[in-house]
Amino acid sequence: MNKTKICVFAGTTEGRELIEFLSGQEQVSITACVATGYGKELLSPAENLTISSRRLDEGEMEQLIKESGFDLVIDATHPYADEATKNIVNACSAAQTEYLRLLRENGYAPEDAVVLPDVESAADFLKDTEGNILLTTGSKDLSLYARINGFSERVYARVLPMEHSLELCRKAGLPSAHIFAMQGPFSAEMNIALLRAAAAKYLVTKDGGSSGGFEEKAIAARETGAVLVIIGRPPQGKGMNLSDTIDLLCRRFGLERKQRVDIVGIGPGSFSAVTEEARKAIERADCVIGAERMIKAVARPGQAVFCTIAPKEIRDYMAKHREYRRFAAVMSGDTGFFSGAKKLIPLLDSYEVHVMPGISSLSYLCARLGTSYEDVVPVSLHGRSHNIVPDVRANPRVFALVGGEDGISRLCQTLADAGLGSVRVSVGENLSYPDEKITVGTAAELTGKKFAALSAALIENHSPAAIVTHGLPDGLFQRSGTENLVPMTKSEVRSVCLSKLRLTADAVVWDIGAGTGSVSIEAALQARRGRVYAIEYKENALALLEENRSKFGVENLTVISGKAPEICRELPAPTHAFIGGSSGGMGEIIALLLEKNPHVRIVATAITLETIGELTGCLKEFPFTETEVVSLTAARDKPAGRYRLMMGQNPVYIFTMQAGGKQTWGF
């Protein structure tokens, strides 16, 4: 098989990435031309790859191109290597070989940056300034800065750790203490540290684009208050970016993009807690994607990285950068435990996906505490809304992932406000890191104390309220004074109504005419993953609703002030609805419920003959698939001297209406 012959003149990150992509294509023979032995060391060897590691002049380039018979020459040299680009163009023209320019995208220059056309202009600008200067423009043009007043005292340079670079520093007159010999890439934090180490007031850089670390330098200058001095790029001819270049090669030469994505759980965060499988996947990756703190912990020097945790951003980035054959999307903890992997995996149908579990913070913390976790109920308060109070009330042990600087303190305050201040809370801070710390105390004791943002908690309630049935005693609800009691659905009727509603754990419930909120609160306790909207327009009832909501700690209950159906039109579609009061608008309310959700389940109560008539008419008017009417009469005992009499309550009619088919019981 005749292979396609491609020559790549590489001097940039994009050039190396292009060569890595081409080296994985069996039908391509690649010749990579780099200027130094160091450039050769950065390239991974491959059977179809030949590397030239010395500087070539225009004549040598022409000879190489003619003798090799390349189908295409790609110029991936640095944007500032204008002389090299000129030589490559002339050599291709003389050899009558197609030339393609791989362009690096420009960086974003801040408004307060000083932009100058060349090194000489930058040196002239800095010549009579005051304060130290950090040069990040390499060693080649270092001697041009020697004109700066106080050069050897004021100027610091970051250069490659090569003898040639160090020799140029010495020739320019730069003392050893002012030389940072380092290999990138450099994070914003590293740039900040160097600026502070040099006490620099000026940071000089070329516009290397995002892949050249330009943005990280701009951030560092802003954070330290240094003036950013940018040496502008020479004019570039026509060309295309890396992704478009690879698209072109795939179309013309039938190349394939076989990309693999390893979704890797890295444990609590420290690289010491990463499994061997995960470690190897990260090391083999061409690009590592994840939160910045995780990338700092696991990415190798020189490895391409992208900082984000948003699933769609991850997918879009991988689609744009087809030059990478292998990605590692790193996730904190375990990939199956409150992980971003859940939302990311469905977006990767066109990739070869491998999921690698990690050590969860739950198992790590319990191991540190010397306890098992098979009976622990896990919840997450990190980046999501969850009402943990019912979980702690009902279970002896609850584990909580917590985020934010005040996350643990707020959690403990919530528990204390709900009457759970005596529960035991074991807090793990910075788990797996050198500054790991575990603090144990009651929720009341830990309220107001500061903990690290990276924290998790094991909450132990030795007296859990294990009652799971509905029908809370009426006396638990506030009903105002004795003169003007707010209406409330009594315990016996409430129990039957909730049973008829058949709520699910993630139900969205409208309680219309909520009164004191007794039905709303019990619905919120049952639909822990759902949401309940208590709709009420009477002022005295609204105050009681908020009071009862706070008392029972039901954060998934929202009080809506207004009259149905008008106030309900913007609410999320309900899966279930309870109508305890309609103020004569029963037909309009039910019509809106069916408009919002043609499969809604409705339970309504009626005491007056007028309401009974309204609901009976609705049974005939609307296309329900299942209906039921129950007449419920209850009597309660009441002391009468030394006797107890049964006192009958008003009869209540309970209407159940199911739209769009019957509910299933799930067994």
Order of alpha helices (4+ residues) and beta strands (2+ residues): beta-alpha-beta-alpha-beta-alpha-beta-alpha-beta-beta-alpha-beta-alpha-beta-alpha-beta-alpha-beta-alpha-beta-alpha-beta-alpha-beta-alpha-beta-alpha-beta-alpha-beta-alpha-beta-alpha-beta-alpha-beta-beta-alpha-beta-alpha-beta-alpha-beta-alpha-beta-beta-alpha-beta-alpha-beta-beta-beta-beta
